[in-house]
């Protein structure tokens, strides 16, 4: 029987069975039994190996965790298996080791570096163009324009507003009310029913005789 080599077993599992699972462990035991040295798989999850000499190895790290946190191992747990379950065993937490095969290492891309260098080289002689484009910003006189606008429009309006407030303060509303207080008495005295005396009777004028009515007499002859 081939002696048990834990390093060779882990190397074989990593190369031929990269997906760490109990199913692949059982498949490897059936397809390559020589690496297991006559041992048998057991345990609540089936991830333990018991050799004929009584040694026990744990072959899957974090067997009950997510697939991303599992990895092959050959950890001798003979003493733990002989002593039974640890009454103070730690429960598996939410953190699991990273899967090294899933980590992408950033790399340098010379093509991208050359592309950026080429674009920057094209701008080497454009200093004068950039300076001309920046000149309007440098010569911006917005602050002076704002000061001029305030002096021409805002300040006169502020002074006029102040004059209006001063005029209102000098002519309080109480004076207006006092000057109009007598009007209420006049209105009250005239609030009775309006009556108007009729005009006196005047005789109608005598209209006289109508024109051409001389009582039947003929007009005198012409001279």
FENWOFEN-V489349 format. One record per run of one state. SS is the DSSP state (~ for helix, > for strand, _ for the rest). FROM is the first residue (numbers start at 0). TO is the last residue. If there is no record, write none. Layout:
BEGIN
ss = [SS & SS]
from = [FROM & FROM]
to = [TO & TO]
END
This chain:
BEGIN
ss = [_ & ~ & _ & ~ & _ & ~ & _ & > & _ & > & _ & > & _ & ~ & _ & > & _ & ~ & _ & ~ & _ & ~ & _ & ~ & _ & ~ & _ & ~ & _ & ~ & _]
from = [0 & 5 & 16 & 21 & 31 & 32 & 36 & 39 & 42 & 47 & 50 & 55 & 61 & 66 & 69 & 70 & 76 & 77 & 83 & 99 & 102 & 109 & 122 & 126 & 138 & 141 & 170 & 172 & 179 & 180 & 189]
to = [4 & 15 & 20 & 30 & 31 & 35 & 38 & 41 & 46 & 49 & 54 & 60 & 65 & 68 & 69 & 75 & 76 & 82 & 98 & 101 & 108 & 121 & 125 & 137 & 140 & 169 & 171 & 178 & 179 & 188 & 222]
END
